[in-house]
Amino acid sequence: MSDEHVVEYDENTISVLEAVWGEGFMSPGGTEEVDRVLGNVDLSQARVLDIGCGIGGAAVHIALTRKPMAITGVDIEENLVDLSQTLADKNGVSDICSFQQVDPGPLPFESESFDIVFSKDSIIHITDKFGLAENVYQLLAPGGLFLASDWLCGYEGEASPQMQAYIDAEGLDFGLASANIYRQALEAAGFVDIEIEERNAWYRNQARIERDNLAGPLSDQLASRVGENFLKRQIDVWNKMIVVLDSGEHRPTLIRARKNS
Ligand SMILES: C[S@@+](CC[C@H](N)C(=O)[O-])C[C@H]1O[C@@H](n2cnc3c(N)ncnc32)[C@H](O)[C@@H]1O
């Protein structure tokens, strides 16, 4: 990783996200949304890769409930990889879970190393969807599945002023793309059985509950941990996000695709 890399998910951000989304999670929906992404796929013999594992909640949940042969979480931020390892140790799943810090770009694994490539709300940070799809395809064994959740956009081209205001408020390195672009990228890589499941309607309601929790029951405890101003800025992010969820520009989406056998 270059020396200029700025840590995007710092301690205060993690505190707020875990308070809203649950231990180990930096994305909405917690374990239920992970289960929804995975569906009833049997992972018991699978080697699983989790791209953008964050602080490990999804990987640990998968290890505990699906008992894959192995699950490898990768993330570009070393502090997050360390927190993932700590969560796996705490849950007694370090024998099947391992975590690795990686540089952005093609991942450092041999071709066909995984049966499942999973990702939860992380590939939003990877701008080149065609390069990503090609890399995932290469990493999957024949018949392998790409099972992901991500934040997409409902437009191509310029963001509206409201969307731009939301992206600026997040302050994160977003490389948003539409469902159409994801589909094209997956097809170009060779994937088949591509499914795109829209989650905007669900998250539109959920985000309001989260914002009300932040501003209500969670506020005293969080303000004392992260400071009132930080918390206020986070509530502002949620308010701006609700506007673009309502307009349909922000589209949480599940993506599933298969590599031919
Ligand atoms: C919104 S968080 C989601 C984390 C986790 N999947 C979850 O659901 O809690 C996005 C994650 O993607 C990671 N990330 C950003 N760019 C990445 C890249 N090029 N490769 C792998 N991970 C990346 C971030 O460091 C962060 O941990």
The ligand as a Gaussian input file, in Angstrom:
#p B3LYP/6-31G(d) Opt

LIG

0 1
 C      -18.386000      -0.382000       4.034000
 S      -16.995000      -1.329000       4.502000
 C      -17.719000      -2.953000       4.558000
 C      -16.914000      -3.914000       5.392000
 C      -17.515000      -5.299000       5.592000
 N      -17.633000      -6.034000       4.358000
 C      -18.844000      -5.205000       6.275000
 O      -19.871000      -5.524000       5.643000
 O      -18.890000      -4.852000       7.449000
 C      -15.974000      -1.350000       3.047000
 C      -14.648000      -2.071000       3.216000
 O      -13.989000      -2.188000       1.950000
 C      -12.587000      -2.033000       2.174000
 N      -11.934000      -1.724000       0.890000
 C      -11.847000      -0.543000       0.241000
 N      -11.177000      -0.672000      -0.930000
 C      -10.834000      -1.979000      -1.040000
 C      -10.123000      -2.742000      -2.013000
 N       -9.640000      -2.188000      -3.132000
 N       -9.946000      -4.058000      -1.800000
 C      -10.456000      -4.641000      -0.671000
 N      -11.122000      -3.963000       0.290000
 C      -11.314000      -2.654000       0.121000
 C      -12.534000      -0.935000       3.218000
 O      -11.292000      -0.836000       3.847000
 C      -13.663000      -1.371000       4.139000
 O      -13.241000      -2.276000       5.098000

